[in-house]
């Protein structure tokens, strides 16, 4: 019988997205407060554009 959830992920973009989502879930579960936009950006590895 084929298990529909037994799959191998080979798409590197998808793997990266899963990793980022997992990191967000873990961070959110470790705090009682909402994550700030800055914290989310840091977890995702993005930088906000500088003013000016």
ChimeraX attribute file (.defattr): number of C-alpha atoms within 10 A of each C-alpha:
attribute: neighborCount
match mode: 1-to-1
recipient: residues
	/A:1	3
	/A:2	5
	/A:3	6
	/A:4	6
	/A:5	6
	/A:6	7
	/A:7	7
	/A:8	6
	/A:9	9
	/A:10	8
	/A:11	8
	/A:12	9
	/A:13	10
	/A:14	11
	/A:15	12
	/A:16	11
	/A:17	12
	/A:18	12
	/A:19	13
	/A:20	15
	/A:21	14
	/A:22	12
	/A:23	15
	/A:24	17
	/A:25	11
	/A:26	11
	/A:27	15
	/A:28	14
	/A:29	11
	/A:30	8
	/A:31	9
	/A:32	7
	/A:33	8
	/A:34	10
	/A:35	13
	/A:36	9
	/A:37	10
	/A:38	12
	/A:39	13
	/A:40	15
	/A:41	14
	/A:42	12
	/A:43	14
	/A:44	15
	/A:45	9
	/A:46	10
	/A:47	9
	/A:48	9
	/A:49	6
	/A:50	5
	/A:51	4
	/A:52	3
